[in-house]
Amino acid sequence: MIKAVFFDMDGTIADSEKIAWKVTRAYMEKHGIVLSLNEEKLLYGLVWKESIKKILESRGLKYSQSIKNTIKERYVRNLRKEVTAMPYIHDLLRMLKGHFKIGLATNSRLREVNIIFDRLGFHEFFDIKLARNHIKNVKPHPEIYLKGAEIFKVKPYECVVFEDSIVGITAAKSAGMKCIAIVNTYPAQDLKAADVIINDYREMDIEKIKDLAK
């Protein structure tokens, strides 16, 4: 029996990863660095610090906290003005509310969570919000999902996770949870490790989520 549903944030309920990519690309290009498609994928799902560090080191450049902070602050400014909700996510959340416990589990910091939740009106739907601040090991480690299950007092196999990235799917499956992947930042062929792949949230309802327990 499915008792809890967890959602990743960036690229899953909020279309924010495109903002992160735009800001990072602009900074890198200003400093003579043109990012490849594979480097773009580094920005999706991983901790931003690690992504930027890998990109800079691949060019023989030194990473510094000030670089990361500069890019992050530009991202936050743009996030406040530009972030939009994934299509039909509010409809799905309204449908699920009252039928399942609903949790957020993101590699982003709580500051970004609150900016997005304030702008997009997500607070009322979520029973818990877990962010980078609350864990030691970020995705693809399963810690955040196991912590969420513990808080909800449910077993991992009683949980379904919505994710958009390979990193997130790995975390969910490693936690022993079912995973539904939405096509957004990755094409469907990259998301095959998920139990179900959807193109938008109109494809999901309560019964389809419950069926994942079978």
C-alpha positions in Angstrom: 0.0 0.0 0.0 1.4 3.4 -1.0 1.2 5.9 1.9 3.6 8.7 1.0 4.6 10.6 -2.1 7.9 12.5 -2.4 8.7 15.1 -5.0 12.1 16.4 -6.1 12.0 20.2 -6.7 14.2 21.5 -9.4 13.0 20.3 -12.8 10.2 18.2 -11.2 7.7 20.6 -9.6 9.5 23.9 -10.5 11.1 24.6 -13.9 14.1 26.1 -12.2 17.0 24.1 -13.6 16.8 26.0 -16.9 17.4 29.2 -14.9 20.4 27.6 -13.3 21.7 26.6 -16.6 21.2 30.0 -18.2 23.0 31.8 -15.3 25.9 29.4 -15.2 26.3 29.4 -19.0 26.4 33.2 -19.1 29.0 33.4 -16.3 31.2 30.8 -18.0 30.9 32.3 -21.5 31.9 35.7 -20.0 35.1 34.0 -18.8 35.8 32.3 -22.1 34.3 28.9 -21.2 31.8 27.3 -23.6 30.0 24.4 -22.0 29.4 21.1 -23.7 26.1 19.1 -23.6 27.6 16.7 -21.1 28.7 19.6 -18.9 25.2 21.0 -19.0 23.9 17.6 -17.7 26.3 18.0 -14.8 24.2 20.9 -13.6 21.1 18.8 -13.3 20.6 17.0 -10.0 24.0 17.4 -8.6 25.1 19.9 -5.9 25.9 23.1 -7.7 29.3 23.4 -6.1 30.4 20.0 -7.4 29.1 20.7 -10.9 30.9 24.1 -11.2 34.1 22.6 -9.7 34.2 19.8 -12.2 33.6 22.2 -15.1 36.4 24.6 -14.0 38.9 21.8 -13.2 38.3 20.2 -16.6 39.7 23.5 -18.1 42.6 23.6 -15.7 41.1 26.4 -13.8 40.9 26.8 -10.0 37.6 26.6 -8.3 36.8 29.1 -5.5 33.9 29.6 -3.2 33.6 33.2 -4.5 32.9 32.0 -8.0 30.2 29.7 -6.8 28.7 32.4 -4.6 28.6 34.9 -7.5 26.8 32.4 -9.8 24.4 31.4 -6.9 23.4 34.9 -6.1 22.6 35.6 -9.8 20.6 32.5 -9.8 18.6 33.5 -6.7 17.9 36.9 -8.2 16.6 35.4 -11.4 14.7 32.7 -9.5 12.7 35.3 -7.6 11.6 36.8 -10.9 11.4 34.0 -13.4 10.7 30.6 -11.9 7.5 28.9 -13.1 5.7 25.7 -12.0 5.8 22.6 -14.1 2.6 22.3 -16.1 -0.3 20.6 -14.3 1.7 20.1 -11.0 -0.8 22.1 -9.0 -3.6 19.9 -10.3 -1.8 16.8 -9.3 -1.0 18.1 -5.8 -4.6 19.0 -5.2 -5.6 15.5 -6.3 -3.1 13.8 -4.0 -3.6 16.0 -0.9 -5.5 14.0 1.7 -4.8 10.7 0.1 -1.1 10.5 0.8 1.5 12.1 2.9 3.4 14.5 0.7 7.0 15.4 1.1 9.7 17.5 -0.7 13.2 16.1 -1.1 15.7 18.3 -2.9 19.5 18.8 -3.1 18.8 22.6 -3.1 19.2 24.7 0.0 16.2 25.7 2.1 16.5 29.3 0.9 15.8 28.3 -2.6 13.0 26.0 -1.5 11.3 28.9 0.3 11.7 31.3 -2.7 10.1 28.7 -5.0 7.3 27.7 -2.6 6.5 31.4 -1.9 6.4 32.3 -5.6 4.5 29.2 -6.8 2.2 28.6 -3.9 3.3 25.1 -2.9 3.4 25.4 0.9 -0.2 24.2 1.5 0.4 20.9 -0.3 3.5 19.6 1.5 3.6 18.0 4.9 7.4 18.1 5.1 10.2 19.9 3.2 13.7 18.3 3.2 16.6 20.2 1.7 20.4 20.1 1.5 20.4 21.7 5.0 18.8 18.6 6.6 21.2 15.9 5.4 24.9 14.9 5.2 24.8 13.0 1.9 23.0 14.5 -1.1 21.5 12.5 -4.0 22.4 10.1 -5.5 22.8 8.9 -1.9 19.4 7.7 -0.6 19.7 9.5 2.8 17.1 12.2 2.0 14.4 9.7 1.0 15.1 7.4 3.9 14.9 10.4 6.3 11.6 11.4 4.8 10.2 7.9 5.2 11.4 7.9 8.8 9.7 11.2 9.5 6.4 10.0 8.0 6.7 6.6 9.9 6.3 4.6 6.7 8.4 1.9 5.0 10.4 2.8 1.9 8.3 0.3 -0.2 5.2 2.3 0.8 6.6 5.4 -0.9 6.5 6.8 -4.5 9.0 9.4 -5.7 8.7 11.9 -8.5 12.0 12.8 -10.1 13.4 14.3 -13.3 17.1 13.4 -13.2 19.3 10.3 -13.2 20.8 11.3 -9.9 17.3 11.5 -8.3 16.1 8.2 -9.7 19.3 6.6 -8.4 18.6 8.0 -4.9 14.9 6.9 -4.9 15.6 3.4 -6.1 18.6 3.0 -3.7 16.1 3.9 -0.9 13.9 1.0 -2.0 11.1 3.3 -3.3 9.1 3.3 -6.5 10.0 6.1 -8.9 8.1 8.1 -11.5 10.3 10.1 -13.8 9.0 13.2 -15.7 10.6 14.1 -19.0 12.0 17.6 -18.6 15.8 18.0 -18.1 16.5 14.6 -19.5 15.1 12.7 -22.5 13.0 9.6 -21.8 15.8 7.2 -22.9 18.0 8.5 -20.0 15.3 7.8 -17.4 14.8 4.1 -18.0 15.8 3.2 -14.4 12.5 4.7 -13.2 9.4 2.4 -12.7 7.2 4.8 -14.8 8.1 7.6 -17.2 5.6 10.4 -17.9 5.6 13.4 -20.2 3.4 15.6 -18.0 1.3 15.3 -14.8 -2.0 14.7 -16.6 -0.8 11.1 -17.1 -0.9 10.5 -13.3 -3.8 10.0 -10.8 -4.4 8.4 -7.4 -5.1 5.0 -8.7 -2.0 4.9 -10.9 0.2 5.8 -7.9 -1.5 3.1 -5.8 -0.9 0.5 -8.5 2.8 0.9 -8.0 2.4 -1.1 -4.8 1.5 -4.2 -6.8 
